[in-house]
Amino acid sequence: MKPSGKKLLCIPRIKNLTFIAVAISLLLLLSVQENLAQKKFSKVYPASKNVRLQLTNRSGTVTVEGWEKDEVKIVADLEAPAANIVPQNLSGTIVINLVKDNQGRGEVGNVNFTIKVPASSSVDIETKMGNLSVSNVRGGLVRAHITTEGDVTLTNISADSVSAENVIGNIFFDGTIKTKGVYRFASTRGEINLRIPSNSSFLLVATAPNSRSISLGAFSNSGFNFSDGRRVVGQVGDGSAKMNVINHSGKISFIAR
Amino acid sequence: MNCEHCQNLLSEFVDDRTGCTMSAEIEAHLELCHDCAGIHGDFAYLTGFCSDFQEQEIAPPNSQALWCRISNIIESEIQDASAPPAEEKKKQGFWGRAWEKRWQLSFSQAVTAVIGVAVVSSLLTIVGIRNAVRSSNNLTANAAMQPTLFENLLSKAGLTPAPEELREKSLNEKQAVIDYWNARVGERRTRWNQRMRDTFDRNLHEIDQVVMEYSRNLKENPADSLSEEMLNSALTEKMDLLREFSEL
């Protein structure tokens, strides 16, 4: 029995329609994937040894590392909806301000920065939320400020002025205390751990009013005044540097290295 | 005896220097002559008055009492001339009357007053400098926030506001700033995504918790300077949080 002519004509037509539908679906999927995929931003600036990096992020992590090259390398992963990034090089200062560059935009995705700077740079970074990390920097200033929550990690730092702040999150500092340096660490809820050389000299005011948990470790000496446990005031060595630590509802710990 | 002769002798007659005969003649004429009798009357009155006045002048005066009277009269006249009317005086207060008063100080009193003014002004200067240094140096301020005895005395004397008043004023100012930024954030937050809104609320709540804690401590112990300092610090953090999120 011969198949009817009508049926022979229908089968290829169905196959064609299926192929077109699959093709369209694939195209749509690809375009969606492209939208969802992270964009990448990368730029390199020649810089002097004492360049200053000033970065203001909205949300996302920022990692800054010192290196032995006289240039600043900025790499950023931009989550959708991708933020605008317009870095500026203003007479020795690299300025990146995502708040200003994206003012008025409702939805802006996280931007995760990895930045390499000359080791003797000054670094001033802040974000509304997200972790901040700075390592191997020995310039005049290191400042890491989180407006809300996120951890601050400062490793191998040797700067005259160091400041780290957040509301919820931990702060970790591992670095040296320079003569006549000024150091400030402040958190509302989290842990503050400070790892410094055992021969450091500084004048300390550490305040933890609610937890009353201030551990001086090897730096504890008879000259410290603990009063009612909420605050410790005292001097280590000649006290040439000044250190102010405030943790409203968390612990403060000193670790000698 | 005629009138002319009689009147020439009247002065001597009044002084009782005429002889008996002459005196009898003059008396006889005076009885007859009305004019001469009038003149005699005048003479006699003047002589009597002069003799009375002479007695008074001859009486030894009490010079101290006299000078006292004179100076009293002069002073009262000067005061009457220079003093404002009673109503005006009433209107002038204590300071007005003190200003009007003539200050007569001895040398020792003047020196004491000058030394007193110098000491008070020096102390006020020291307090002012200490306050300025304290506000410019947070680290030392953290360690020494207790008011000094002198500051306490000044506040008790009403010369400076009490610490509680100052704190209240400072908190009110901060609260006004917080209200302003809060309103700005209220306008903006609808544009944020859900994650940002949640993060903001969570962190604001965390700061509010510590603000409440310090406020409670201060209610229980108004002299707790550490809680006051921490309350200020937490409020500043809150202001910063609101201000920074109002930019988004």
Interface residues (C-beta under 8 A of the other chain):
Chain A: R58 S59 V99 Q103 G106 E107 K128 M129 T147 T148 E149 V167 I168 A186 T188 R189 L203 V205 T207 P209 N210 R230 R231 V233 K242 N244 I246 H248 S249
Chain B: N138 L139 N142 A143 R191 W192 N193 R195 M196 T199 F200 R202 N203 E206 I207 Q209 V210 E213 Y214 L226 S227 M230 S233 A234 E237 D240 L241 E244 F245 E247 L248
